[in-house]
Amino acid sequence: MPKKVAVGVVTSDKMTKTRIVQIGRLVKHAMYGKYVRQRTVCYVHDEAEESAEGDTVEIVESRPRSKTKRWELVKVVEKSRAVDLAKLRAAAKEGETEEEEK
């Protein structure tokens, strides 16, 4: 039987070699006919730790690696474009201190 392949967004990268990936989908409500957003949360093994929060990734089903981890990272489809304000401010401060030294 072929392994399942899915594409989702990394919502957490705080654990070592583990990422939490959400796979969103639309489901039609049985009675009202309105489409409702639902999500599936998967714990993914990322050996090289190449993905980060906000990245879109492709994952594949694998053998159980722990109690909850059942998926492996195949590739990073798209890197996150979100700007980390803390890093941006730190870089700006560093640039100001270098200018004062001159």
N, CA, C and O atoms as a GROMACS GRO file, in nm:
protein
  408
    1MET      N    1   0.084  -0.118   0.000
    1MET     CA    2   0.000   0.000   0.000
    1MET      C    3   0.089   0.125   0.000
    1MET      O    4   0.182   0.132   0.080
    2PRO      N    5   0.063   0.222  -0.087
    2PRO     CA    6   0.148   0.342  -0.093
    2PRO      C    7   0.133   0.428   0.032
    2PRO      O    8   0.029   0.428   0.098
    3LYS      N    9   0.239   0.502   0.061
    3LYS     CA   10   0.238   0.591   0.178
    3LYS      C   11   0.163   0.719   0.144
    3LYS      O   12   0.166   0.767   0.031
    4LYS      N   13   0.096   0.774   0.245
    4LYS     CA   14   0.022   0.899   0.225
    4LYS      C   15   0.119   1.016   0.219
    4LYS      O   16   0.219   1.019   0.291
    5VAL      N   17   0.090   1.112   0.133
    5VAL     CA   18   0.169   1.233   0.119
    5VAL      C   19   0.076   1.351   0.144
    5VAL      O   20  -0.038   1.352   0.096
    6ALA      N   21   0.123   1.450   0.220
    6ALA     CA   22   0.041   1.567   0.251
    6ALA      C   23   0.126   1.693   0.248
    6ALA      O   24   0.249   1.687   0.260
    7VAL      N   25   0.060   1.806   0.232
    7VAL     CA   26   0.127   1.936   0.235
    7VAL      C   27   0.059   2.020   0.342
    7VAL      O   28  -0.063   2.032   0.346
    8GLY      N   29   0.141   2.079   0.431
    8GLY     CA   30   0.087   2.159   0.539
    8GLY      C   31   0.182   2.270   0.579
    8GLY      O   32   0.287   2.290   0.517
    9VAL      N   33   0.144   2.343   0.684
    9VAL     CA   34   0.222   2.457   0.732
    9VAL      C   35   0.277   2.426   0.870
    9VAL      O   36   0.205   2.377   0.957
   10VAL      N   37   0.406   2.454   0.890
   10VAL     CA   38   0.470   2.431   1.020
   10VAL      C   39   0.419   2.536   1.118
   10VAL      O   40   0.430   2.656   1.092
   11THR      N   41   0.362   2.490   1.230
   11THR     CA   42   0.312   2.583   1.331
   11THR      C   43   0.402   2.592   1.452
   11THR      O   44   0.391   2.686   1.530
   12SER      N   45   0.492   2.495   1.470
   12SER     CA   46   0.584   2.499   1.583
   12SER      C   47   0.714   2.429   1.546
   12SER      O   48   0.713   2.321   1.486
   13ASP      N   49   0.827   2.493   1.583
   13ASP     CA   50   0.957   2.430   1.561
   13ASP      C   51   1.041   2.435   1.688
   13ASP      O   52   1.164   2.442   1.683
   14LYS      N   53   0.974   2.432   1.803
   14LYS     CA   54   1.041   2.447   1.931
   14LYS      C   55   1.110   2.319   1.979
   14LYS      O   56   1.199   2.325   2.063
   15MET      N   57   1.069   2.203   1.928
   15MET     CA   58   1.128   2.076   1.969
   15MET      C   59   1.244   2.041   1.876
   15MET      O   60   1.244   2.081   1.759
   16THR      N   61   1.341   1.966   1.926
   16THR     CA   62   1.453   1.925   1.842
   16THR      C   63   1.409   1.810   1.752
   16THR      O   64   1.353   1.711   1.799
   17LYS      N   65   1.436   1.824   1.624
   17LYS     CA   66   1.406   1.723   1.521
   17LYS      C   67   1.257   1.690   1.508
   17LYS      O   68   1.222   1.588   1.450
   18THR      N   69   1.170   1.774   1.562
   18THR     CA   70   1.026   1.752   1.553
   18THR      C   71   0.959   1.884   1.516
   18THR      O   72   0.992   1.989   1.570
   19ARG      N   73   0.865   1.876   1.425
   19ARG     CA   74   0.787   1.992   1.384
   19ARG      C   75   0.639   1.958   1.397
   19ARG      O   76   0.599   1.843   1.375
   20ILE      N   77   0.558   2.057   1.431
   20ILE     CA   78   0.414   2.038   1.432
   20ILE      C   79   0.360   2.103   1.305
   20ILE      O   80   0.381   2.222   1.281
   21VAL      N   81   0.290   2.024   1.224
   21VAL     CA   82   0.240   2.069   1.094
   21VAL      C   83   0.088   2.061   1.094
   21VAL      O   84   0.030   1.959   1.132
   22GLN      N   85   0.023   2.169   1.050
   22GLN     CA   86  -0.122   2.171   1.037
   22GLN      C   87  -0.160   2.158   0.890
   22GLN      O   88  -0.105   2.227   0.804
   23ILE      N   89  -0.254   2.068   0.864
   23ILE     CA   90  -0.306   2.048   0.730
   23ILE      C   91  -0.451   2.096   0.732
   23ILE      O   92  -0.536   2.035   0.797
   24GLY      N   93  -0.478   2.204   0.661
   24GLY     CA   94  -0.612   2.261   0.658
   24GLY      C   95  -0.698   2.199   0.550
   24GLY      O   96  -0.647   2.154   0.447
   25ARG      N   97  -0.830   2.196   0.574
   25ARG     CA   98  -0.922   2.144   0.474
   25ARG      C   99  -1.059   2.206   0.496
   25ARG      O  100  -1.089   2.255   0.605
   26LEU      N  101  -1.142   2.203   0.393
   26LEU     CA  102  -1.279   2.252   0.401
   26LEU      C  103  -1.374   2.133   0.397
   26LEU      O  104  -1.361   2.045   0.312
   27VAL      N  105  -1.470   2.132   0.490
   27VAL     CA  106  -1.567   2.024   0.498
   27VAL      C  107  -1.706   2.085   0.494
   27VAL      O  108  -1.734   2.183   0.563
   28LYS      N  109  -1.793   2.029   0.414
   28LYS     CA  110  -1.929   2.080   0.402
   28LYS      C  111  -2.013   2.028   0.520
   28LYS      O  112  -2.016   1.908   0.547
   29HIS      N  113  -2.081   2.120   0.588
   29HIS     CA  114  -2.166   2.083   0.701
   29HIS      C  115  -2.285   2.004   0.649
   29HIS      O  116  -2.347   2.041   0.549
   30ALA      N  117  -2.317   1.894   0.717
   30ALA     CA  118  -2.421   1.803   0.669
   30ALA      C  119  -2.559   1.868   0.661
   30ALA      O  120  -2.632   1.848   0.563
   31MET      N  121  -2.595   1.945   0.763
   31MET     CA  122  -2.729   2.002   0.766
   31MET      C  123  -2.739   2.137   0.694
   31MET      O  124  -2.831   2.159   0.615
   32TYR      N  125  -2.645   2.225   0.720
   32TYR     CA  126  -2.656   2.362   0.672
   32TYR      C  127  -2.590   2.386   0.537
   32TYR      O  128  -2.618   2.487   0.472
   33GLY      N  129  -2.503   2.298   0.494
   33GLY     CA  130  -2.440   2.312   0.365
   33GLY      C  131  -2.326   2.413   0.361
   33GLY      O  132  -2.264   2.433   0.257
   34LYS      N  133  -2.298   2.477   0.474
   34LYS     CA  134  -2.190   2.575   0.481
   34LYS      C  135  -2.056   2.501   0.489
   34LYS      O  136  -2.047   2.395   0.552
   35TYR      N  137  -1.954   2.558   0.426
   35TYR     CA  138  -1.822   2.497   0.434
   35TYR      C  139  -1.750   2.545   0.560
   35TYR      O  140  -1.742   2.665   0.586
   36VAL      N  141  -1.700   2.450   0.637
   36VAL     CA  142  -1.636   2.477   0.764
   36VAL      C  143  -1.489   2.440   0.754
   36VAL      O  144  -1.454   2.336   0.699
   37ARG      N  145  -1.402   2.524   0.807
   37ARG     CA  146  -1.259   2.495   0.807
   37ARG      C  147  -1.226   2.399   0.920
   37ARG      O  148  -1.266   2.420   1.035
   38GLN      N  149  -1.153   2.294   0.886
   38GLN     CA  150  -1.104   2.201   0.986
   38GLN      C  151  -0.955   2.182   0.962
   38GLN      O  152  -0.904   2.213   0.855
   39ARG      N  153  -0.886   2.130   1.062
   39ARG     CA  154  -0.743   2.109   1.047
   39ARG      C  155  -0.702   1.978   1.111
   39ARG      O  156  -0.765   1.929   1.204
   40THR      N  157  -0.596   1.921   1.058
   40THR     CA  158  -0.535   1.801   1.112
   40THR      C  159  -0.396   1.839   1.158
   40THR      O  160  -0.321   1.904   1.086
   41VAL      N  161  -0.360   1.799   1.280
   41VAL     CA  162  -0.229   1.831   1.335
   41VAL      C  163  -0.144   1.705   1.329
   41VAL      O  164  -0.184   1.599   1.377
   42CYS      N  165  -0.024   1.717   1.269
   42CYS     CA  166   0.068   1.604   1.256
   42CYS      C  167   0.202   1.640   1.319
   42CYS      O  168   0.251   1.752   1.303
   43TYR      N  169   0.260   1.546   1.390
   43TYR     CA  170   0.395   1.562   1.442
   43TYR      C  171   0.489   1.499   1.340
   43TYR      O  172   0.474   1.383   1.303
   44VAL      N  173   0.588   1.577   1.296
   44VAL     CA  174   0.673   1.538   1.183
   44VAL      C  175   0.818   1.530   1.227
   44VAL      O  176   0.866   1.616   1.300
   45HIS      N  177   0.888   1.425   1.182
   45HIS     CA  178   1.031   1.410   1.210
   45HIS      C  179   1.110   1.488   1.105
   45HIS      O  180   1.095   1.465   0.985
   46ASP      N  181   1.195   1.580   1.152
   46ASP     CA  182   1.280   1.662   1.065
   46ASP      C  183   1.425   1.642   1.110
   46ASP      O  184   1.474   1.715   1.196
   47GLU      N  185   1.491   1.544   1.052
   47GLU     CA  186   1.626   1.506   1.094
   47GLU      C  187   1.726   1.620   1.082
   47GLU      O  188   1.804   1.643   1.174
   48ALA      N  189   1.725   1.692   0.971
   48ALA     CA  190   1.822   1.799   0.947
   48ALA      C  191   1.778   1.933   1.004
   48ALA      O  192   1.854   2.030   0.999
   49GLU      N  193   1.658   1.940   1.058
   49GLU     CA  194   1.601   2.064   1.111
   49GLU      C  195   1.608   2.176   1.009
   49GLU      O  196   1.652   2.287   1.039
   50GLU      N  197   1.563   2.146   0.886
   50GLU     CA  198   1.569   2.244   0.778
   50GLU      C  199   1.445   2.331   0.768
   50GLU      O  200   1.447   2.432   0.698
   51SER      N  201   1.336   2.294   0.836
   51SER     CA  202   1.214   2.375   0.829
   51SER      C  203   1.203   2.465   0.951
   51SER      O  204   1.263   2.439   1.055
   52ALA      N  205   1.126   2.572   0.936
   52ALA     CA  206   1.104   2.666   1.045
   52ALA      C  207   0.956   2.700   1.050
   52ALA      O  208   0.879   2.661   0.962
   53GLU      N  209   0.918   2.772   1.152
   53GLU     CA  210   0.777   2.808   1.170
   53GLU      C  211   0.728   2.894   1.054
   53GLU      O  212   0.795   2.989   1.014
   54GLY      N  213   0.612   2.858   1.000
   54GLY     CA  214   0.553   2.932   0.889
   54GLY      C  215   0.584   2.874   0.753
   54GLY      O  216   0.522   2.914   0.654
   55ASP      N  217   0.678   2.780   0.743
   55ASP     CA  218   0.714   2.718   0.616
   55ASP      C  219   0.605   2.623   0.570
   55ASP      O  220   0.539   2.558   0.652
   56THR      N  221   0.586   2.613   0.439
   56THR     CA  222   0.498   2.513   0.381
   56THR      C  223   0.584   2.392   0.347
   56THR      O  224   0.684   2.404   0.277
   57VAL      N  225   0.544   2.274   0.397
   57VAL     CA  226   0.627   2.154   0.382
   57VAL      C  227   0.546   2.038   0.325
   57VAL      O  228   0.424   2.033   0.336
   58GLU      N  229   0.619   1.945   0.264
   58GLU     CA  230   0.559   1.821   0.215
   58GLU      C  231   0.604   1.711   0.309
   58GLU      O  232   0.723   1.698   0.339
   59ILE      N  233   0.507   1.631   0.358
   59ILE     CA  234   0.538   1.524   0.452
   59ILE      C  235   0.486   1.391   0.400
   59ILE      O  236   0.395   1.386   0.318
   60VAL      N  237   0.546   1.283   0.449
   60VAL     CA  238   0.506   1.149   0.407
   60VAL      C  239   0.491   1.061   0.531
   60VAL      O  240   0.562   1.077   0.630
   61GLU      N  241   0.400   0.969   0.523
   61GLU     CA  242   0.374   0.876   0.632
   61GLU      C  243   0.498   0.790   0.656
   61GLU      O  244   0.568   0.754   0.562
   62SER      N  245   0.525   0.756   0.783
   62SER     CA  246   0.642   0.673   0.814
   62SER      C  247   0.611   0.581   0.931
   62SER      O  248   0.500   0.579   0.984
   63ARG      N  249   0.710   0.506   0.970
   63ARG     CA  250   0.693   0.417   1.084
   63ARG      C  251   0.680   0.502   1.211
   63ARG      O  252   0.726   0.616   1.213
   64PRO      N  253   0.617   0.450   1.315
   64PRO     CA  254   0.605   0.527   1.439
   64PRO      C  255   0.742   0.554   1.501
   64PRO      O  256   0.818   0.461   1.528
   65ARG      N  257   0.773   0.680   1.525
   65ARG     CA  258   0.901   0.718   1.587
   65ARG      C  259   0.885   0.747   1.735
   65ARG      O  260   0.982   0.741   1.810
   66SER      N  261   0.763   0.778   1.778
   66SER     CA  262   0.733   0.799   1.919
   66SER      C  263   0.583   0.778   1.937
   66SER      O  264   0.516   0.726   1.848
   67LYS      N  265   0.533   0.819   2.053
   67LYS     CA  266   0.390   0.801   2.081
   67LYS      C  267   0.303   0.876   1.981
   67LYS      O  268   0.198   0.827   1.941
   68THR      N  269   0.346   0.995   1.939
   68THR     CA  270   0.263   1.077   1.850
   68THR      C  271   0.324   1.101   1.713
   68THR      O  272   0.251   1.137   1.620
   69LYS      N  273   0.454   1.081   1.697
   69LYS     CA  274   0.522   1.116   1.572
   69LYS      C  275   0.513   1.002   1.471
   69LYS      O  276   0.568   0.895   1.493
   70ARG      N  277   0.441   1.028   1.359
   70ARG     CA  278   0.417   0.925   1.257
   70ARG      C  279   0.445   0.973   1.116
   70ARG      O  280   0.411   0.903   1.020
   71TRP      N  281   0.507   1.090   1.099
   71TRP     CA  282   0.531   1.148   0.968
   71TRP      C  283   0.677   1.190   0.956
   71TRP      O  284   0.744   1.216   1.056
   72GLU      N  285   0.726   1.198   0.832
   72GLU     CA  286   0.862   1.245   0.803
   72GLU      C  287   0.855   1.361   0.705
   72GLU      O  288   0.766   1.368   0.621
   73LEU      N  289   0.952   1.452   0.718
   73LEU     CA  290   0.961   1.565   0.626
   73LEU      C  291   1.026   1.520   0.495
   73LEU      O  292   1.131   1.456   0.497
   74VAL      N  293   0.963   1.552   0.382
   74VAL     CA  294   1.019   1.521   0.251
   74VAL      C  295   1.098   1.641   0.200
   74VAL      O  296   1.216   1.630   0.167
   75LYS      N  297   1.031   1.757   0.195
   75LYS     CA  298   1.098   1.878   0.148
   75LYS      C  299   1.022   2.002   0.194
   75LYS      O  300   0.905   1.996   0.230
   76VAL      N  301   1.093   2.114   0.192
   76VAL     CA  302   1.031   2.242   0.221
   76VAL      C  303   0.983   2.298   0.088
   76VAL      O  304   1.064   2.328   0.000
   77VAL      N  305   0.852   2.313   0.072
   77VAL     CA  306   0.793   2.362  -0.052
   77VAL      C  307   0.816   2.512  -0.066
   77VAL      O  308   0.856   2.560  -0.173
   78GLU      N  309   0.791   2.586   0.042
   78GLU     CA  310   0.805   2.732   0.038
   78GLU      C  311   0.847   2.782   0.176
   78GLU      O  312   0.788   2.744   0.277
   79LYS      N  313   0.948   2.867   0.178
   79LYS     CA  314   0.994   2.926   0.303
   79LYS      C  315   0.897   3.036   0.346
   79LYS      O  316   0.831   3.097   0.262
   80SER      N  317   0.891   3.061   0.475
   80SER     CA  318   0.804   3.165   0.528
   80SER      C  319   0.856   3.303   0.490
   80SER      O  320   0.977   3.326   0.487
   81ARG      N  321   0.765   3.394   0.462
   81ARG     CA  322   0.802   3.530   0.427
   81ARG      C  323   0.781   3.625   0.545
   81ARG      O  324   0.802   3.746   0.532
   82ALA      N  325   0.739   3.572   0.658
   82ALA     CA  326   0.713   3.655   0.776
   82ALA      C  327   0.843   3.715   0.827
   82ALA      O  328   0.948   3.649   0.826
   83VAL      N  329   0.836   3.839   0.870
   83VAL     CA  330   0.953   3.910   0.919
   83VAL      C  331   0.957   3.899   1.071
   83VAL      O  332   0.858   3.926   1.139
   84ASP      N  333   1.073   3.858   1.124
   84ASP     CA  334   1.091   3.849   1.269
   84ASP      C  335   1.132   3.988   1.319
   84ASP      O  336   1.244   4.032   1.295
   85LEU      N  337   1.041   4.055   1.387
   85LEU     CA  338   1.066   4.193   1.431
   85LEU      C  339   1.180   4.202   1.531
   85LEU      O  340   1.255   4.299   1.531
   86ALA      N  341   1.194   4.102   1.617
   86ALA     CA  342   1.302   4.106   1.716
   86ALA      C  343   1.439   4.104   1.648
   86ALA      O  344   1.529   4.178   1.686
   87LYS      N  345   1.454   4.019   1.546
   87LYS     CA  346   1.582   4.013   1.473
   87LYS      C  347   1.606   4.142   1.397
   87LYS      O  348   1.719   4.190   1.389
   88LEU      N  349   1.500   4.198   1.340
   88LEU     CA  350   1.512   4.322   1.264
   88LEU      C  351   1.557   4.438   1.354
   88LEU      O  352   1.644   4.517   1.317
   89ARG      N  353   1.498   4.447   1.473
   89ARG     CA  354   1.537   4.552   1.568
   89ARG      C  355   1.679   4.532   1.618
   89ARG      O  356   1.752   4.629   1.634
   90ALA      N  357   1.718   4.407   1.642
   90ALA     CA  358   1.854   4.378   1.688
   90ALA      C  359   1.956   4.417   1.582
   90ALA      O  360   2.061   4.472   1.614
   91ALA      N  361   1.925   4.389   1.456
   91ALA     CA  362   2.015   4.425   1.347
   91ALA      C  363   2.025   4.576   1.333
   91ALA      O  364   2.133   4.629   1.305
   92ALA      N  365   1.915   4.646   1.351
   92ALA     CA  366   1.916   4.792   1.342
   92ALA      C  367   1.998   4.853   1.455
   92ALA      O  368   2.073   4.949   1.433
   93LYS      N  369   1.985   4.798   1.576
   93LYS     CA  370   2.063   4.847   1.690
   93LYS      C  371   2.212   4.824   1.666
   93LYS      O  372   2.295   4.911   1.694
   94GLU      N  373   2.244   4.707   1.613
   94GLU     CA  374   2.384   4.673   1.584
   94GLU      C  375   2.442   4.770   1.481
   94GLU      O  376   2.557   4.812   1.493
   95GLY      N  377   2.364   4.806   1.382
   95GLY     CA  378   2.407   4.902   1.280
   95GLY      C  379   2.430   5.040   1.338
   95GLY      O  380   2.522   5.110   1.298
   96GLU      N  381   2.346   5.080   1.433
   96GLU     CA  382   2.360   5.211   1.498
   96GLU      C  383   2.488   5.216   1.581
   96GLU      O  384   2.558   5.317   1.580
   97THR      N  385   2.518   5.108   1.653
   97THR     CA  386   2.639   5.107   1.737
   97THR      C  387   2.765   5.110   1.652
   97THR      O  388   2.865   5.168   1.693
   98GLU      N  389   2.762   5.048   1.536
   98GLU     CA  390   2.878   5.050   1.446
   98GLU      C  391   2.901   5.191   1.390
   98GLU      O  392   3.016   5.233   1.372
   99GLU      N  393   2.792   5.264   1.362
   99GLU     CA  394   2.804   5.400   1.310
   99GLU      C  395   2.860   5.494   1.418
   99GLU      O  396   2.936   5.586   1.386
  100GLU      N  397   2.822   5.472   1.544
  100GLU     CA  398   2.872   5.556   1.653
  100GLU      C  399   3.021   5.536   1.677
  100GLU      O  400   3.091   5.629   1.714
  101GLU      N  401   3.068   5.413   1.655
  101GLU     CA  402   3.210   5.382   1.675
  101GLU      C  403   3.297   5.450   1.572
  101GLU      O  404   3.414   5.477   1.601
  102LYS      N  405   3.246   5.479   1.454
  102LYS     CA  406   3.324   5.539   1.345
  102LYS      C  407   3.352   5.682   1.366
  102LYS      O  408   3.417   5.745   1.283
   0.00000   0.00000   0.00000
